[in-house]
Structure formats: C-alpha cells, structure tokens
Amino acid sequence: MCCALAALLAGCGGGDAATETSTVAEQPALTPAQQRRADERLRIEQRRDVEKTLAPNPYRRPSGPPPHPHQPVRHLVIRDVKVGRGPALQDHESVYADFIRAFWRTGRVFYSAWGPLRAEFIDLGHEAEGVRRGMRGMRAGGRRIIVIPRAIADVHEPVNELHWEDAYFDIVLRTIVPS
C-alpha cells in the first residue's frame, strides 16, 4: 500500500516547465468603428453603474421658463422646489445632478442633462459665481430653481460672446461626490 501511494505521489509532481504550453486565444483586431462602439458600450455601462448609486430623479424634464423680454434680473433668485436630505452642499464640492440651463429673456433651453443616464458631474469650484452661490446649501434629492443675473452668470449667446445674459437654472441634486 505504501508503495502504491509513493508511486501515485511521484507521478503527480512537477512536470518540466519547458514542455508545458498555454493556449491563449488571440483576439482579432477591431476596426476603428468597432472600437468606438465598444468604447461607447463600456462608457454607457459605467454610467449605469454610477446612476444606480444616485438618488432617483422623480421629476419630468421641464420645458424651461416662459420668455421674460422686458424683465431683467436684478439679483440672484433661489427657489427651493423640494428640500433634499443629508449634508448641505459647500462651494468647493462636486456633485452629480440633472439640470437644464436656459436664457431668462427668451426662455430657450441651451443645455440639458436630464433623465436616465444623463446626470452630469459638476465641480462647483469651476462653475460661475452665480451657480456656486445658487447651489450652496442644497441637499441630495433636492430640486432648486435659480435665476442668475448677468453680472454673476457665464451665459452668452453664441453670436455675441461679449454680451452676458441673465440665466435660468433648474437643477435636481442627485448626490454629493465624496472628496
């Protein structure tokens, strides 16, 4: 019995490493179009993973403000539609949020990031003073409407880059990104 066990153990051990080969299946090279599609699929999957961790946005996308052709904005206007929960947002933090940006005078929406897979990363340290001051104190899950006067906004018509415009900002704060 001992001889059989010794023979069995002797046969199980180290083979010669030079004779062992591994078979690695080679992946065919992707065309540039296929690579772009694969990268886009990966980006969407990563966004879905991030979206699963965010507070849900229960609101439908707003259409923007009505036109206000004769009413200039004289000071920052902040209206809380819903107050969120958790710690208050500070000036230097980063967030994920759904929002629309529009011109106050015409009501035309010029940028929208609202809905599934559309939450945008906003670093408040790099935003205009009006956005920073308007978002200060928001909490995750809250919704706020901010009307920003041209003096502290960074909004202008593309045809007239030297003339700042009053801005409308409707935002739902999904989550504050831990630093």
C-alpha positions, 0 to 999 in steps of 0.5 A: 500500500505504501508503495502504491501511494509513493508511486501515485505521489511521484507521478503527480509532481512537477512536470518540466516547465519547458514542455508545458504550453498555454493556449491563449486565444488571440483576439482579432483586431477591431476596426476603428468603428468597432472600437468606438462602439465598444468604447461607447458600450463600456462608457454607457455601462459605467454610467449605469453603474454610477446612476444606480448609486444616485438618488432617483430623479422623480421629476419630468424634464421641464420645458424651461421658463416662459420668455421674460423680454422686458424683465431683467434680473436684478439679483440672484433668485433661489427657489427651493422646489423640494428640500433634499436630505443629508449634508448641505452642499459647500462651494468647493464640492462636486456633485452629480445632478440633472439640470437644464440651463436656459436664457431668462429673456427668451426662455430657450433651453441651451443645455440639458442633462436630464433623465436616465443616464444623463446626470452630469458631474459638476465641480462647483469650484469651476462653475460661475459665481452665480451657480456656486452661490445658487447651489450652496446649501442644497441637499441630495434629492433636492430640486432648486430653481435659480435665476442668475443675473448677468453680472454673476452668470457665464451665459452668452449667446453664441453670436455675441460672446461679449454680451452676458445674459441673465440665466435660468437654472433648474437643477435636481441634486442627485448626490454629493461626490465624496472628496 
